[in-house]
Amino acid sequence: MITHIQYFGCDARPDWDEKLEALFFEARQHLPVTDASARVEEPKNATYRYRISLSLKLPGPDIQVHADGYTFNEALIGVSAAIRQKLKARAAKATRNTAATRGVKAAHRG
């Protein structure tokens, strides 16, 4: 997996890199992620202080989430919750598309 982390308007911190990479590897446990990128920015004229944009490239549609927060940790919690929600929805959709309808006998399921 290739990872990219970019910082705009704020300085990079080693503990932030570790937290973002942990989030990347958590997503990789559930899906085959080939490329993961994050953008951490500190906008000048915004109501929030930090914005994190996360993009995961994988087979099928890519996953992109954004979260805002007054602190980095608050924005990171928002991004991780959004990623978990997307992964859960994707897993539910996959089981719904592969499941047989009710009343179909096992011999006809294929």
Protein Blocks (a to p, Z undefined) as FASTA:
>chain_A
ZZddddehiacdfklmmmmmmmmmmmmmmpccfbdcddddddfbbcbfbdcddddddehj
ddddddddfbfklmmmmmmmmmmmmmmmmmmmmmmmmpccehiafklnZZ
